[in-house]
Amino acid sequence: MANLKDIQRQIKSVTNTQKTTRAMKLVSTAKLRRAEELAKRSRLYADKMNQVIAEIAGRIECSKIGGIDNRCFTTIDNPKVVDIVFVTADKGLCGGFNIQTIKAVNKLLKEYKEQNVKVRLRGIGKKGIAFFKYNETELFDSVIDLSSKPNKEKSDKFIETSIEDYKDGKIDALHVVYNGYKNMITQELHVNKVLPVDTKSFDCTAVQSSSMLEIEAEDEEKMLDALVDKYVNYNMYYALIDSLAAEHSARMQAMDTATNNAKDMVKSLNVKFNKARQAAITTELIEIISGVESMK
């Protein structure tokens, strides 16, 4: 009978876990809907910002001898110091969401180490920060509660150091690494080189024929310089929003899988319980019959 009690205890425990994971799935689903809508609106703004930057920079690149005279658009062939900003979640229970970002960061760290490039690692999110601290990887700076609650002012303040250091020549590149939202069941890893801005893809013919901006030639570089900060700031903020939507999506899937696994386990335990109870009843009947026979 003790075995039956153990099985009943397991069934109760797994059933309670199933209730918890089902509730967490519902919560993540509700949060995902809000985060998904925000991510879609933010993506439109980010795409338009990138389009304007590309158009102005393309006009200067294609019309001016020597190209753009702005460090933010100048590729450094032999970088000495680079910044890597990664975004992970503050909470777990979201499958392989965080580990994908961590793997991408480790790959970048290895590549730069082989090139003897110094890396300033900057972390957002408790899970990634805890991983690199545990593995004794130096963090230049870090912040928690920003990936779970994206805030434009805090985001701008965090990335400001990298922007100013890039303009001052203290670093030669800025990467932002995060796991972004693609759809309800898929996350998409992003390893974006935010600075310097890539100008290799500019098509001079397309820029000249499709330009909708009316800016005086002498004002183009001033406009471009003013937009660079906004470009980097918003790309950082969008990374936080996109990552949060992906986090809720990953957690929803993880909790759905956990709920289904718990359901299967309860079925298996019920079968095990019924077999054990049947065996116990059979044993008792045999003992009763044996006792009656011995009394004859």
N, C-alpha and C positions, 0 to 999 in steps of 0.2 A: 504493500500500500504506500510505503514511503516513496517508491518510484513514481506512482501515480500523482502524488502530491508535488513532486519535483516537476513533472511534466505540466501539471496545471499551473504551477508558478511560472514556468517558462512561457506558457501560452498567454498568461495575463501580462507578463512583462513585454512580450513582443507586440501584443495588441495595443498596449499603452504607447509603445514606440510608434506603431503604425498611425495612431491618432495624432501624435505629435508631428510626424513627417507630413501627413496629409494637411494638417493645419499650416505648416510652414510652406508647403507648396501653394496653398491658396493665397497666403500673404504675399509670397514672391510673385505670383501671377498678377495680383492687384497692383503691386509696386511696379512691375514690369510695364504694365499698360501706361502708367504715368511717365515712367522714364523713357519708354519708347517714343512717345509723342514729343517729349522735350528733345530727345536726340534727333528726331526727324527735322524739327524746326531749327535746331542749332546747326544741323548739317547744311541746310540751305544757306544760312548766314555764312558759315565757314567757307562753303564753296564759292559764294559770291565774293567774299573777301580775298580768297586765293585768286579768283579770276581778275579782280581789279589790280592786285599786286602784279600778277603775271602780265597784264596788258600794259601797265605803265612801265614796268621794267623792260618788257619786250620792245616798247617804242624807243626807249633810251638805248638799249643794247643794239638795236637795228639801225639807229640813225646817227649815233655818236661814235666817232673814231676812238677806238680803244675800249669801247663798251662802257659799262656802268662803273663809275668811280665811287663805290660804296662797299665797305668791307663785308656788309651783310649779304652781298651777292658775289663775293670773291671766294672761289674754292681754294683752300689751303692744301697744296700738294703733299706737304710733309708736316702734318699736325703734331704738336708737342703735347698739348693738353686738351682734353675733350670732356664735356659734361654729358652724362647719361641720366635722364630722368625716367624713372619707372613708376607705373601706377598699378597697385594691387588692391585687393579688398581689405577691409578692416576685420571682416568676419570670415569664417570658414564654411564648411558644409555646402560647397559649390563645385564639387567635382574637381576636375583638373584646371579650373579657371586660372588660379594663381600660378600654378607650376609652369604653364605655357609661357607666361610673361617672364618668370624667373629663368627659364631655360634660354630664352632669347637674350636676356641681359647677360647671362653667363657666357653665351657665345660671343657677344660683342666684347666683353671683358677679355676673353681669351684672344680674340683677333687683335685688339689694341695692345695687349701685353706682348704678343709676338712681334709687334712693330715698335716696341719700346715707347709707347705713347702713354702718358699719365692720364688716368681716368678719375674724374670726380663724380662719384656715384651719389645721386640724389633720389631719395625714396619717398613715395607717397603710398600709404596703406600699411597697416599693422603687420599683415602676413608676410609681405615681401621684406619689410624692415627686420622682422624677427628672424627670417631665414638667413639674411646676409650677416646679421650680428652673430647668430649661432655659428656660422661658418667663418667667423672672424674676418669678414670682408669689410674694409673701412668704408664708412658712409660719410660723405662730405656734409650733408645735412638731411633731415627727414621730417616728415609731418604725418600725424594720424588724424582721423576724423574728417579728412578732406575728400577722400575717395567715396566715403559713404554719404557725405553731405556736401556736394560740390558748391563752392562759393566763389563768385567771380573776383571779389576783392582779395580774398586769401590766395586764390590761384595766381593772380597778377603779382602779388607780393612775393610768392614763392619763386616764380620764374624770373622775377626782376633781376636777381643776382646774376643769372646766366646771361641775360641780355646785355647788361652793363659790362660784364667781364668779357663778353665777346667783342663788343664795340671797342673796349680798351685794349684788346689784344691779349688778354690773360688766358683765354681759351680759343680753340680753333674750330670747334664744331659743337653742336647741341643736338642730341638725339632724345626723342620721346618714345618710350616703349610701353605699350599697353595692349590689353585684349579687348577688342571692340565688338559692338553688336552688329550682327549681319541679319539674322532673323530669329524667330522664336526658338529654333533648335540649334543654331550655329553661331559660334563666336569667331571673330577674325582677328588674328594677331597683327599688330601694327608696329613696325620699327621705322619711325619717321625721322629723317634728318631735317630738322626745322631750320637750323642755321649751319652753313650759309644756304640761302635760297637758291635752288637749282635753276640755272638759266640756259642749260644746254638744250632744253626742249622747246625753246622759243622759236616759232616759225615767223620770220619777218614778213613774208607775203600775207599770211593769215592775220597778223597783227595790224598791218596797214589797211587791209581790206575790211576787217570786221570791227575796227575801233569805234566805240560809241561815246568815248570820253572826249570832252572838249577842254583840254588843258593847254595853256601856253607852254611852249617848249622850255622856257627858262624856269618854269615852276614845277616841271616834272620831277626833278631830283628832290626838291623840297617836299613835294607831296609823297614821293616814294619813301623818304626818310621818316616822315611822320607816320606812314602806314605800317612800317616794319614792326614797331612795338605792338601795335594793335594786332597785327598778323600773328606774331608769336604768342601774345597773351591769349588770343582767342583760340588758337590751336591747342594751347595747354588746357584751357577751360573745356573745350569740346572733347578733348581726350578723357577728362574726368567724367563728363556726362555720358559719353559713349561707353566708357568702361563700366559705369554704374548700371546701365541698361543691360550690358552683357553679363554682369555679375548676377542680376536678378534672373536672367534667362538661364544661366548655368545652375543657379540654386534651384530654380523651379524643376529643371530636368533631374537634378540630383535627388531632390526630395520625392519626385515622382517614381524614380527607380527604387529608392529606399522603401517607399510605400508598397510598391509591387512585390519587392523582395520579402517584406514583412508579411504580406498577405500569403505568399507562397509558403513561408515558414510556418505560419499558423495552421495552414492546411496540413502540412507535413507533421506537425506536432499533434494535431487532432487525430490523424491516422495512427500515430505512435501511441497516443493515449488510449484510443479504442482497442488497439491490439493488446496493450498491457492490461486493460480492464477485462477484456475477454479472457486473457490468460489467467488472471487472478480469479475470475468467476469459475473457470474450468477447474482450477486447482482446488478451490473450495468445494465444488461438487464432488470431485474425486475423493477428497478427504471425508466428506459426509457419507458417501456411498461405502468407502472403505471402513468407516466406523460402524455403520449399520451391519455390514457383512461380518465384522469381527465379533459383533454381539450375538450372532445367530449360533 
